[in-house]
Amino acid sequence: MLIGFNMPAVQSVALVGGAWLTADAGAALFDGKPARRSRIARTGSLSINITFAGTVVPRIVALLGLSLPPGVPVTAAGASGTTVRLPDGSVCAWLFPTGAASVSSVSVEIDTTAATVEVGEIAVLRAVDVGIADGWAVATIDTSVHTRTKGAQLNTVEGPRYRRFTGNLSARPTDVAHGAGLGGTDWDAVVLLLQGRGRGCIVPEYSRTKGGPLDPALAARSAIYGAASNTWSVENVSGRYFAGYLEFEEVPA
């Protein structure tokens, strides 16, 4: 499973081949609310150029809440992919760059002929690849409220739906849990970055497709952008090996 975290603050965002139609001028792209969209009038080959206040090694680039149809090519940070439609009807694009370079800016290019493009959220995240034990689950939570009338008829106030991941990290040695054994970070550090107001993502199917060619459609379908509702405690399971439990909830587009 790929866990994305710690997007740097955005210093500026600029359009090439387009103009903002919403007063936020792109601020809505980075507010952690994919359902709040920025609208763009496309005037040419469209790219969104993002400059960060710090640096990041981009392992995940996600575009959420898109008004585009499935199959539109998207490129960023040396990775390419296409938009996909999820079961909830929303359209997104998930890219998985493989370079190890730290960058202070990323350009997201969208190859579309649409006159107007809406984008709900762009996330450019560091990430670590961790194992998950069998038995993990993703539930769809329905916030609709059902009440009965005096005649026992059902009255429903429909609410949004979101996904909740629950699962256990598979056992790893001390250096991964406590000793910066995950490319300079470890479970302790990742937990802190996912807590509080930290936004991130998980891609449960990433590791399972990693043995062969990455299945981008399967990875995108399983990917969840949001926040950890219950971050793991690092639990000793045997000798110098540790595991942990994670709950992660989606912020829907």
N, C-alpha and C positions, 0 to 999 in steps of 0.2 A: 504494500500500500504506500502510495506517495502522499506525504503530508506537506502542504504548502503553508508558509507563514512569513511574517515580517516584511510586508511591502513598505518601502521607504515612503516618506511624505513626498507628495508631488509638488514640485516648485512651479512648474508651468506646463501648459498643454497648448499645442498649436495645431491647426488644421492645414493640410495641403490638399487642394482640390475640393474645398468645401467651405461653408460658412455656417456659423451657429444660428439656429432658429430659436433657441431657448435662452432666456436671460442668464442662466447659470454659466454660460460660456464654457461648458465642459466640466464644471465642478461636480456635477451629479455623477460623473463617471467614476468617482473615487470616494463616494460618501458611504459605502458599505450597504447601500440600498438599491439592489438591482431593479426594483420595480419603479424607481424614480429615474426617468430617462432624459438624456440629452438628445435633441433633435438637430440634424445636420442637413443642410441643402447641398447636395453633391454638385460640383461644377466641373469636375475632372477626375483624374485618377486619385482616389481618396486615401489619405494616410493621416493617422493621428499620432503626432510626435509628442512624447511624454519626457519631460526632464525632471529628474528626482533631486531632492535635497541631499540625498546620500547615494550610496552605490548598492547594487544588488547583483547576485549571480542568478539570472532568470532561469528557473527550472520549469516554471509553469506560467503561461500567459492565458488568461481566460477572458472571453468577451461574453457577457450575459445580457439577457433581456433585449435581444436584437429584433428589429422589425423585418429582417431579411428572410427569404425562404431558405430551406436547406440546400446545401451544395455550393454555396458561395465561397470561393477561395479566400483564405486569410493567411497572412504571413507576419511574423514578428520574431525578432531576436534569432534569426537564422532558421526558424522552424516554420513549417507550413501545414495547413489543414483546411478543412471546409466546415461550414456551419452545419449543425445537426438540429433536428427537432426532437425534443424530449417528450415523454408520455404526457406531461402536463400541458403540452402545447407550446411552451416557450422554445425559442431558438437561441442557441449558444455556439461558441467555438472554443475548443480547448487545444492549446498547443503545448508541446513538451520539448523545449530546446535542450540540446545536449552539450552545448559549449560550457566551459568552466570559467570564462572570462567575467570579471566584475565590470559592470557598466553603470553609467550615471544617466543614461537615456535609452529609450526604446521607441522604435517607430512601428506602429501597427498599420498594416496596409490591407484594405478591404477591396477586393476586385469585384465591384458591382456596377450595374448600370441604373440602379434605382435612383430616382430624383431626390428622394428624401430617405435618410437613414436614421433610425433611432437606436441608441446604445444605452443600456441600463447601467453597466458596470464593466470596468476593465481592471483586472487584477494581475500584477506582475510580481511573482512570489519566489522566494527561496524555497527549497524543498529538500526533504530527506526521504529516503526509501526505507521503510520499516516493514517487518513481517507481521502478518496478522494470523491468528490461529483460526482453524476451522470453526464454524458455528457463528460467524458474524452475521448481522442482519441489518437490513434497511427497511424501515417501516414508513408508510405514508400517513402522516397525521392530518386528520380532517378537523378543522376548527369550526365547522358548521354546527349550529345549535338547533336541536330538534325539540319541539314541544307538542303536547297534545291539546286539542281543542276539547270543549265539553262533550262533543260528539265522538271523541277518540280519534278524530282525524289528525293527520300529522302535518304540522306546520314547521317548515324549515327555513331558517335564515342562513343562507349559504356563506361560508367563510373560506378563506384561502387554505391551501394545502401545502405542506412542506414535508421534507424527508428527515428522518432521524436514523443515524448510524449507531449501532451498538456492537462492540466487539472487543476482543482481547488482543493485545500485542503479543506476538510469539516471543519466547524466551531469548534473551540476548545477554552477552557477557558484560562484565562490569564497565569496560571502557565505553560501550555504547550507552549504557544507562547513566553513568556518572563521569566518564573520563574523556569527553570530546572525541569519541570514536566514530562519530558520524560526520566525517569531513570537517572537523573543527567544532562541531556542536554535539549535543547529546540529548537524551530524553529530558533531563532536568531543565535545560535551557529552552527546549521546544515547548514544554508545558507552560513555562512562564510567559512565553510570547503568545500563546493561544488563550490565556486567561484574560479576565477583565474585558476591555474593549477590543482586544486583539481579534482580527478577522483572518481567516485562513481558508484552507480547503483540504479535502481528502479525496483520494482517487483509489478506492478499494481494489479495482480491477487492474491497476497498473502493474503490480508485481506479478500477478497471475498471467499476464500476457508477455512478461519480460523474458521468459524462457525462449520464446520465439519472437517473430516480428510483433511490435506493438500494434494492437488492434485499436486504432484511434476512435472508432465508433463505440466500441465497448467501454473504453476508458472514459470517453466523454459522457456516456450514458450513466456511468456509475459515479462520476465526479459530483461532489457536493461542496458548494461555497457557503460559508457561514461562520459559525462559532462553536467552540467546544462547550457543551452544557455540563459536562462532568469530565474534567481532565484526569488522566490516570495518576494514581500513586504508583511509585516504582516499588514493586513487590518482589521480594526474594522468593524464588521457586525451588532452587536447588543449588547449593554451593555458592559459586560466584555468578549465578545466572538470575536474571530478573525479568519480570513480565509486568503488564499493567492493563487496566480496563479503560476504554474510551467511549464517551457518548458525544456525538457531534450532530448539530442541528443546522438545517439549511435556512438561509435567508432567500425566499423565493423571488423569482423575477416577475 
